[in-house]
Amino acid sequence: MNRSTYIDGQVGDDDTGSHNAHYAALVARDSRFDGRFYVGVTSTGVYCRPVCRVRTPKAANCLFFANPAAAEAAGFRPCLRCRPELAPGQAGIDSASRLEWAAAQRIEAGQLDDQGIEGLAARLGITDRHLRRIFADTFGVTPVAYAQTQRLLMAKRLLADTALPITEVALAAGFGSLRRFNTLFQSHYGLTPSDLRRASGAPVSGEGLRFELAFRPPFDWPRLLGFLAGRCVAGVEEVADGIYRRSVRIEQGGIVHLGWLSLTLADGRNAVAATVSPSLVRVLPAVLAGVRRLCDLACEPDAVARVLGPLAADAPGLRVPGAFDGFEMSVRAVLGQQVTVKAAHTIAGRFVAAFGDEVATPFAGIRRVFPAPQRIAQASVEEIASLGIVRQRTHAILALANEIASGRLDLGPAADVAATLAKLEALPGIGRWTAQYIALRALGWPDAWPSGDVALIKSLGVASAREADAAAEAWRPWRGYATLHLWRRLSEPAPTERENP
């Protein structure tokens, strides 16, 4: 086999310097590179994560790939020990083009299965021909091949970690038929689904399906949990005993799936443990993608720390809390305009009680899902205003609901940031602060900066928004993380006060 690499989107003859650098990271088993590249071992036909604990292969037997799809297209099968499907993802800011990253994110969330090539391309604002071109240039495979790898890896995960029947595994992973699933699984992995099945798979019960989603350390779970706890919407979310729980509503293929999930830190591993209700098994890729966004699991703390410097030194694992649902977060952003956090989420609780559907969960505090945009688009100004929401915000919420329900506004994973900001700011009652806050949390835009935020101005010790904006330029492209650090500095005692209470 000729040695070729797919590193950082480049396909071609291997460069000795690049090969040596990646091999050095492999030898060191450096967790910073986990998910950033994969190594195919020609002597075994297996590809691994750089943190795999098996005996290190010889350098001459190693080929390096930027993603699992490229490794599988080159004829390698995934390692059963390090399990490439468990590697952390990559942040969109690192991609040569956010469009390429956005397309991959949407495929990983199952949108190609739901919308097809043409539908997915349309959501990205490009032609299906251009979508195929950027995948060939960036990932070395077609969108269909990339999606097929994601389905196979999801199936592999379900076979290893759950006791779901194999037919249910095939459907949950996105395969249309059991025969197609069996054929592809055996041709790619050299064994049948039954061969891979582990006797120790977690049972499917009312307690749900358990998964672990990896991150790159450090990861400040207590601060992330604290942020979410202070903003829980009654009936939808709760935090207790180090666990975050919420209801879930996902519509896919015209079918609405309702359920719940709970999140906590995995014991002794760099991972978040997610438990998902069995009712969501058919939309698992979308659910797990939502968890990754909510917990900012693709973050690369070292890259952020290099730019933020002293600002992040005392909390290097701080993450930007994302959003499980873009419409939910946008409504909450509107409700938070010029009021306290507590007041905003009290009103949000009333909003859910009035318009949200009931959902069955094992948790007394979680009984409703956040209303869909289609439901709110049908509501009247009077219905919403009767909840204590001022007219200006009522009109903003209705405008958001109508734009999203019609498909004219996309607040889903990896939406185009510039276009979305422009559309948001064109809506009544949506100013720059609100649009940037939505970009920060709903779109996962790491360079979002809610200009004019009073707390940011106060934390920076400057006199105006213009001065704050100028100071923030030094933190590009991670101003979103700088925002979280500045907010926490106002809410936490100074280091000397913590050390000398």
Disulfide bonds with the S-S distance in Angstrom:
none
